[in-house]
Amino acid sequence: MHWSGALTVADRQWKVIVVPLTDGVTPGNATAWSLLFAGLLVTAVCVAFMWSSRRHADSLVRATQKVSELAQTDALTSLANRPAFLDRLAGAFAASERSESPFAIFFIDLDHFKDVNDTLGHAAGDMLLRSVAERLRTSIRRTDFVARIGGDEFAVLLLGVVDIAATGALAAKIAETIAVPYVIEGIELRVTASIGISHSSAEFSQPKAMMVQADLALYRAKDNGRNCFSFPDGEVDQRVRERVTLGNELRAAIEHCELELVYQPQVEISSGNIVGVEALVRWNHPKRGLIAPSIFIPIAEKTGVITALGKWVFDQACRQAKIWQDEGIAPKAVGVNVSAIQCSRSDIEKDVAESLARWNVEPAIMEIELTESVLMEVTQQHRDVIGRLRKLGLRIAIDDFGTGYSSLSYLTNYPVDRLKIAQELVLHVSTNCRHASVVRTAIRLAHELNIEVIAEGVETDAQAHFLISADCAYAQGYYYSRPVTVERATALLREGILKPSEQPQRSSSLAAA
C-alpha cells in the first residue's frame, strides 16, 4: 500500500509520502493501518502549520517594532521626535522621584531660520536642519537624549546633571558648534541658536511644568539678543553667564600665554636647604586684574577648561625645571597639582610623556601632587593610572594629607613618594593638643611606610620647632617664603639656603592656592 500527496499550508507546499507496506496488511487490519496513516498525516499538517505560524509571528513582531520606531523618529533628521522626548522626560521624572537623580533640559531654537527658507527655499532649509541635527548628536554625551520637537526647534535631555555652571558650559558649547558656518548647495550659511535651560526641581510636579520653564528661558535668551543661553531665573542666569564667560576667557588666556607660574620653596627644617618647589598658576586678567585661584580653578573644573590648564601648567613647569637642570640648580622635586578630571582622561600619560620629551627634563624631578579624595576618585575607575605615571619616572605626592579620604589603605595599594600634611592640621599644632597628636601620628605612619613627609602651611617659629620634635624633616609655608616669581625662585635656588622670615605673614586664599 503506497500513499503520497502534496499539502499546502500558509503558502508553503509540503510533500507527504507514506512508504509502501507489503507485509502484514490483511483485510482484517487494513482499517487500523488506515487510521495510523491518517494520524501521521494530521501530525505533519500540524507541524507545518506551527512552523509557518511562528515564522509569521516573528515577522509580525519585527514589523510592530519597526512601526514603533518610526512613530518615535523624526523623518527629516532621524532624531527622536516630540512624543519620544516626552516619553524620555517622563522616565527621567520617575527615576528622579525614586533616586533623586538630577537632570536638565535644553530647548534650542534656530535664530532667523525662516530667512533661510524664504531666500533659499525649503529644500535648503531641510538640508540645514539635517546638518544641525548631526552636530547636536555629536555634541552631547552618550547618556543624553536629543530630539527634534518642531520645525526648527530641538530639545536635549541631560541626565545626572548636578552643577548648574557645567550645564551652562555645555549650552555654550552647543551654541558655538551650531554657529560654525555650513555649506549648503555651494552656499555658505551662518545660523545661530538660542537655548533655554531648565533644571529638575522639587517644585516641578510634572514634565509640563519643567518644559514651561525651559520655554520661558528660551524667550529670555531671545530677548537678550539671541545666540546665547538663558535660565528662567534672572539671578541664576547672571551668575552662570559670569562663570561661563570667565571660563571662556581662561581658555583664551591659556592659548595666548597670559598665565604665569609662581613657585613656593620647600626646605629642610634643620638646615634651611631648599629641597623642592611647588608650581602654582596665577592669572593676571588684563581687565579684571589678579584673579584668585580659589575662583578660577573651580570654574575651570566645572567648564572643562581644567584639562587644558593642567596640561599647560605641567608643560611650563617642565620647561622651567629643564632650565634649572641645565644651570645645575634644579631642586629635588618640582611639584605640580593634578585634578581628578585630568587623571581620569586616558591621554594624561601621553600628555605628560610629551612634555618630558619636549623639554628633555629628568622625570625624577617632576612630582605629581594629588589630594586623597582625587586619588580615590580616580583609582576607583582607573586603578592603573598611578602606576602608569610612576613608570614614566615621576614622583607621586599626596597633597593635603589628613583632610580627605578616611581610609589609609591606599598607602599600601599605591606607590607614593611623599605625604604633604595639610595646612589645616599644621596651623594649630602649637596650640591644640589634638591637632598635634594627629600630625605626630601622620609623621610616624609615613616613616613606618618609608614615605617622605613634608608639612604644608608652616607660618610660625613654634610650628617649625614642633615639627622638628615630631621628626618631620621638611616644611613649606610663609614662615620660609610665599610663592615667588620664577626670577626670585631662581635666585633662591642659586643661594641654596632659605632662612625663615622674621615677620611671617599669614597666607591668603589668593597666594596660598
VOGU-3710 file (C-alpha; in Angstrom, 3 decimals, decimal comma):
1> mhwsgaltva> 0,000/0,000/0,000  1,522/3,335/-1,035  0,066/6,783/-0,135  1,531/10,056/-1,312  0,426/13,587/-1,977  1,130/17,318/-1,672  -0,116/19,570/1,127  -0,136/23,383/1,053  -0,138/25,280/4,386  0,276/29,074/4,668
11> drqwkvivvp> 1,659/29,406/1,127  4,263/26,702/1,678  3,927/23,308/-0,062  4,716/20,196/1,961  5,097/16,810/0,226  3,692/13,861/2,184  4,768/10,324/1,290  3,603/7,184/3,033  6,063/4,358/2,337  4,697/1,106/0,801
21> ltdgvtpgna> 3,852/-1,734/3,097  3,635/-5,162/1,525  3,744/-7,423/4,502  1,331/-7,754/7,367  -1,608/-5,962/5,819  -4,711/-8,031/5,693  -8,345/-7,239/5,135  -8,790/-7,568/8,855  -6,273/-4,925/9,906  -6,480/-2,601/6,912
31> tawsllfagl> -8,716/-0,239/8,845  -6,184/0,066/11,677  -3,413/0,868/9,215  -5,598/3,456/7,543  -6,174/5,201/10,876  -2,453/5,177/11,596  -1,659/6,768/8,290  -4,345/9,340/8,772  -2,862/10,234/12,162  0,589/10,696/10,666
41> lvtavcvafm> -0,862/12,925/8,026  -2,634/15,107/10,593  0,606/15,388/12,625  2,504/16,520/9,557  -0,127/19,136/8,880  0,079/20,441/12,470  3,909/20,665/12,445  3,863/22,531/9,157  1,205/24,923/10,411  3,053/25,663/13,700
51> wssrrhadsl> 6,352/26,318/11,873  4,622/28,678/9,499  2,714/30,389/12,300  5,898/31,025/14,314  7,600/32,458/11,264  4,716/34,831/10,649  4,588/35,767/14,356  8,280/36,745/14,282  7,645/38,806/11,179  4,739/40,493/12,903
61> vratqkvsel> 6,880/41,348/15,954  9,581/42,845/13,738  7,026/44,825/11,800  5,477/46,117/15,031  8,882/47,169/16,331  9,635/48,963/13,080  6,314/50,808/13,202  7,008/51,797/16,828  10,457/53,116/15,920  9,080/55,118/13,017
71> aqtdaltsla> 6,383/56,546/15,269  9,094/57,954/17,581  11,539/59,124/14,911  11,658/62,430/13,080  11,539/61,570/9,380  13,669/64,521/8,264  16,602/64,334/10,688  16,366/60,749/12,010  16,467/62,158/15,541  13,852/61,239/18,090
81> nrpafldrla> 10,620/63,246/17,755  8,480/65,122/20,259  6,485/62,084/21,539  9,759/60,202/22,112  11,215/63,165/24,004  8,126/63,409/26,196  8,418/59,699/26,990  12,067/60,074/27,979  11,319/63,149/30,065  8,543/61,311/31,899
91> gafaaserse> 11,000/58,482/32,563  13,545/60,947/33,956  10,896/62,346/36,310  10,027/58,863/37,529  13,702/57,984/38,082  14,293/61,257/39,909  11,439/60,546/42,310  12,977/57,175/43,167  16,622/58,137/43,457  16,678/61,965/43,457
101> spfaiffidl> 18,827/61,865/40,333  19,046/65,430/38,932  18,574/66,232/35,274  18,056/69,201/32,971  16,548/70,026/29,598  17,542/72,388/26,789  15,099/73,947/24,373  17,040/75,015/21,271  15,614/77,307/18,613  17,477/78,359/15,474
111> dhfkdvndtl> 17,631/82,125/15,124  16,009/83,595/11,985  15,656/80,179/10,368  12,652/81,463/8,417  15,003/83,688/6,418  16,773/80,592/5,074  13,520/79,085/3,844  12,377/82,370/2,346  15,594/83,095/0,467  16,947/79,658/-0,469
121> ghaagdmllr> 13,847/77,505/-0,386  12,592/74,699/1,831  14,969/72,125/0,332  17,949/74,144/1,550  16,220/74,633/4,894  15,772/70,872/5,252  19,439/70,279/4,490  20,395/72,814/7,140  18,150/71,123/9,718  19,782/67,770/8,995
131> svaerlrtsi> 23,233/69,321/9,437  22,242/70,940/12,732  20,796/67,629/13,928  24,074/65,856/13,208  26,071/68,489/15,112  23,747/68,164/18,089  24,080/64,399/18,015  27,877/64,632/18,227  27,904/67,446/20,825  26,110/65,677/23,654
141> rrtdfvarig> 27,218/62,887/25,961  26,242/59,281/25,370  23,871/59,444/28,344  21,985/62,447/26,941  18,995/62,413/24,588  18,363/64,792/21,685  15,146/65,226/19,704  13,612/67,481/17,095  10,368/68,714/18,616  9,204/71,220/16,000
151> gdefavlllg> 10,083/72,985/12,767  13,436/74,476/13,759  13,205/73,500/17,441  15,269/70,859/19,181  15,375/69,575/22,749  18,070/67,857/24,806  17,587/65,824/27,995  20,699/65,731/30,193  20,820/63,102/32,920  22,904/63,202/36,086
161> vvdiaatgal> 23,445/66,963/35,937  24,405/68,398/39,328  26,242/71,641/38,686  24,381/74,498/37,043  27,574/76,085/35,742  28,506/72,872/33,931  25,085/72,916/32,279  25,672/76,456/31,108  29,092/75,486/29,767  27,562/72,663/27,720
171> aakiaetiav> 24,881/75,005/26,371  27,580/77,475/25,356  29,493/74,675/23,626  26,382/73,622/21,688  25,716/77,216/20,652  29,306/77,549/19,395  29,038/74,272/17,486  25,826/75,314/15,763  27,280/78,720/14,873  30,120/77,237/12,790
181> pyviegielr> 29,316/78,056/9,117  27,514/75,487/6,926  27,890/74,906/3,217  24,512/74,147/1,627  24,451/73,591/-2,136  27,695/75,525/-2,509  26,470/78,461/-0,408  27,989/79,287/2,995  25,308/79,772/5,637  25,632/81,077/9,151
191> vtasigishs> 22,976/80,343/11,719  22,940/80,755/15,478  20,782/79,285/18,222  19,019/80,476/21,350  18,900/77,972/24,217  16,561/77,834/27,190  17,647/75,742/30,187  15,519/74,239/32,947  16,833/72,139/35,843  14,825/69,484/37,663
201> saefsqpkam> 13,399/70,677/40,942  11,009/69,552/43,646  8,829/72,462/42,528  8,011/70,632/39,291  5,276/68,069/39,823  5,132/67,008/36,185  7,160/67,306/32,974  4,913/70,007/31,527  5,869/72,470/34,272  9,554/71,941/33,564
211> mvqadlalyr> 9,008/72,420/29,842  7,209/75,683/30,507  10,256/76,926/32,414  12,569/75,900/29,585  10,303/77,753/27,165  10,429/80,880/29,346  14,194/80,635/29,467  14,275/80,327/25,673  12,293/83,554/25,304  14,672/85,215/27,780
221> akdngrncfs> 17,593/84,158/25,573  15,910/85,666/22,520  15,195/88,874/24,430  18,864/89,010/25,394  19,852/89,260/21,747  19,743/85,599/20,629  22,800/83,402/20,051  23,046/82,665/23,767  21,636/80,506/26,555  19,462/81,535/29,456
231> fpdgevdqrv> 17,857/80,262/32,663  14,346/81,144/33,830  15,708/82,830/36,969  17,473/86,121/36,273  19,879/85,872/39,218  20,955/82,322/38,340  21,203/83,369/34,717  23,614/86,191/35,511  25,744/84,060/37,839  26,120/81,206/35,359
241> rervtlgnel> 26,812/83,585/32,468  29,608/85,130/34,513  31,150/81,731/35,185  30,919/80,640/31,563  32,358/83,961/30,382  35,253/83,627/32,811  35,791/80,045/31,653  35,976/81,182/28,026  38,377/83,969/28,940  40,521/81,464/30,839
251> raaiehcele> 40,644/79,228/27,776  41,770/82,224/25,711  44,357/83,127/28,380  45,884/79,638/28,066  46,042/79,904/24,274  47,582/83,394/24,418  50,011/82,571/27,273  48,522/85,160/29,625  49,038/82,928/32,684  52,205/82,562/34,722
261> lvyqpqveis> 53,657/80,150/37,246  54,979/81,102/40,653  56,975/78,781/42,885  56,863/78,194/46,637  60,091/76,762/48,094  60,200/73,613/50,231  63,004/73,427/52,769  64,794/71,074/55,115  63,818/72,468/58,521  67,102/71,767/60,299
271> sgnivgveal> 69,382/73,350/57,688  67,197/75,634/55,580  68,380/73,890/52,402  65,884/74,201/49,556  64,825/70,673/48,539  61,929/71,420/46,239  59,382/73,888/44,884  55,667/73,715/44,184  54,472/75,271/40,920  51,306/77,357/41,299
281> vrwnhpkrgl> 49,386/79,053/38,494  48,441/82,737/38,569  46,117/84,701/36,281  46,547/88,433/35,944  43,499/89,272/33,840  44,058/92,272/31,518  40,770/93,880/32,632  39,779/92,197/35,894  43,248/92,251/37,449  44,640/89,409/39,573
291> iapsifipia> 42,030/86,638/39,898  42,402/84,286/42,862  42,987/80,594/42,066  40,179/79,823/44,515  37,873/81,499/41,961  39,174/80,409/38,567  40,256/76,826/39,407  36,687/75,689/40,350  35,354/77,425/37,223  37,978/75,634/35,138
301> ektgvitalg> 36,853/72,299/36,606  33,159/72,963/36,011  33,574/74,283/32,472  36,047/71,622/31,342  38,947/74,060/30,911  40,871/72,326/33,712  42,300/69,752/31,294  43,926/72,371/29,065  45,002/74,376/32,126  46,600/71,379/33,822
311> kwvfdqacrq> 48,406/70,385/30,648  49,784/73,926/30,279  50,931/74,094/33,916  52,789/70,767/33,748  54,403/71,665/30,439  55,609/75,050/31,693  56,873/73,524/34,935  58,877/71,004/32,869  60,302/73,819/30,768  61,469/75,699/33,869
321> akiwqdegia> 62,801/72,555/35,531  64,946/71,941/32,441  66,375/75,471/32,666  67,280/74,894/36,329  68,636/71,455/35,464  70,940/72,885/32,783  72,150/75,532/35,231  72,870/72,887/37,865  70,493/74,324/40,463  67,442/72,102/39,953
331> pkavgvnvsa> 65,718/71,152/43,231  64,999/67,580/44,247  61,340/67,982/43,264  59,137/70,338/41,243  55,554/69,709/42,371  52,542/70,157/40,097  48,932/69,757/41,221  46,766/67,462/39,096  42,958/67,324/39,178  40,673/64,287/39,100
341> iqcsrsdiek> 39,415/65,305/35,655  42,951/65,277/34,263  43,762/61,892/35,784  40,549/60,328/34,526  41,465/61,135/30,931  43,064/58,288/29,047  45,612/60,613/27,428  47,163/62,023/30,633  50,092/59,647/30,284  50,608/60,792/26,685
351> dvaeslarwn> 50,460/64,495/27,653  52,954/64,010/30,477  55,327/61,975/28,317  55,205/64,586/25,548  56,138/67,397/27,960  59,001/65,366/29,462  60,336/64,624/25,967  59,760/68,144/24,644  61,951/69,725/27,314  64,228/66,731/27,888
361> vepaimeiel> 63,779/67,107/31,618  64,753/64,409/34,106  61,414/62,711/35,045  62,512/62,107/38,651  62,494/65,881/39,229  58,787/66,202/38,442  56,313/65,413/41,199  52,576/64,916/40,633  50,504/66,116/43,595  47,097/64,517/44,198
371> tesvlmevtq> 44,740/65,072/47,104  43,435/61,996/48,931  39,929/62,454/47,530  41,240/62,875/43,977  43,400/59,763/44,323  40,479/57,633/45,457  38,064/59,059/42,898  40,472/58,388/40,049  41,756/54,983/41,095  38,262/53,582/41,579
381> qhrdvigrlr> 37,731/53,920/37,832  41,320/53,947/36,557  43,260/51,785/39,008  46,439/51,721/36,940  46,808/55,476/36,423  49,257/55,944/39,325  51,353/53,003/38,190  51,452/54,299/34,614  52,651/57,714/35,778  55,257/56,095/38,006
391> klglriaidd> 56,552/54,071/35,037  57,383/57,392/33,374  59,742/58,079/36,286  57,591/60,695/38,056  57,294/61,165/41,810  53,841/60,920/43,402  52,812/63,039/46,406  49,598/63,063/48,437  48,570/66,687/48,943  46,535/67,955/51,929
401> fgtgysslsy> 47,067/64,675/53,764  44,715/64,161/56,707  41,731/66,128/55,380  40,301/63,843/52,719  39,601/60,143/52,348  39,009/58,351/55,657  40,735/55,066/54,714  44,524/54,744/54,666  44,524/51,524/52,652  45,598/53,403/49,515
411> ltnypvdrlk> 49,010/53,938/51,126  49,607/50,202/50,849  47,964/49,822/47,427  49,591/52,656/45,500  53,259/53,711/45,243  53,582/57,094/46,967  56,813/59,041/47,440  55,714/61,817/49,744  52,912/62,863/52,103  52,134/66,574/52,424
421> iaqelvlhvs> 50,424/67,166/55,766  47,559/69,615/55,324  47,862/73,228/56,411  44,631/72,907/58,410  46,347/70,413/60,727  49,705/72,175/60,913  48,123/75,536/61,726  47,191/74,585/65,316  49,933/72,093/66,298  51,470/74,525/68,798
431> tncrhasvvr> 48,150/75,437/70,442  45,884/72,390/70,122  46,995/69,024/71,542  44,562/67,045/69,372  45,964/68,582/66,185  49,478/67,943/67,485  48,658/64,267/68,107  47,193/63,815/64,644  50,262/65,353/62,986  52,658/63,232/65,075
441> tairlaheln> 50,693/60,120/64,112  50,799/61,034/60,415  54,578/61,570/60,579  55,140/58,226/62,337  52,908/56,471/59,787  54,901/57,937/56,894  58,183/56,839/58,462  56,857/53,314/59,051  55,918/53,077/55,360  59,248/54,614/54,267
451> ieviaegvet> 57,431/57,613/52,750  58,923/61,090/52,881  56,792/63,643/54,740  56,552/67,426/54,454  54,349/69,847/56,421  52,411/72,488/54,497  51,384/75,942/55,677  54,108/76,465/58,261  53,811/80,067/59,418  55,477/80,405/62,823
461> daqahflisa> 58,667/79,511/64,647  56,626/77,481/67,165  55,175/75,324/64,401  58,637/74,715/62,928  60,037/73,667/66,341  57,118/71,300/66,903  57,746/69,645/63,542  61,421/69,121/64,388  60,440/67,500/67,681  57,949/65,297/65,817
471> dcayaqgyyy> 60,716/64,132/63,443  59,343/65,920/60,361  62,301/66,851/58,193  60,716/69,158/55,610  58,348/72,125/55,534  56,695/74,591/53,191  54,902/77,815/54,089  55,009/81,533/54,683  57,474/81,097/57,563  60,043/80,417/54,870
481> srpvtverat> 58,660/82,064/51,741  55,471/82,980/49,968  55,099/81,828/46,341  57,579/83,877/44,305  58,196/84,710/40,669  60,400/82,483/38,574  63,184/85,089/38,743  63,118/85,135/42,544  62,831/81,345/42,712  65,919/81,049/40,501
491> allregilkp> 67,857/83,409/42,776  66,844/81,384/45,852  67,911/78,113/44,211  71,293/79,627/43,395  71,719/80,538/47,047  70,504/77,069/48,042  69,556/78,057/51,589  66,430/79,854/52,768  66,303/81,484/56,164  62,936/81,784/57,947
501> seqpqrsssl> 61,168/85,127/57,711  61,416/87,245/60,836  57,931/88,628/60,333  55,943/85,867/58,644  52,673/86,869/57,025  49,558/84,738/57,173  48,703/83,123/53,865  45,637/84,291/51,958  43,400/82,352/49,623  44,951/84,258/46,757
511> aaa> 48,590/83,476/47,484  48,351/80,065/49,041  46,208/78,340/46,453
//
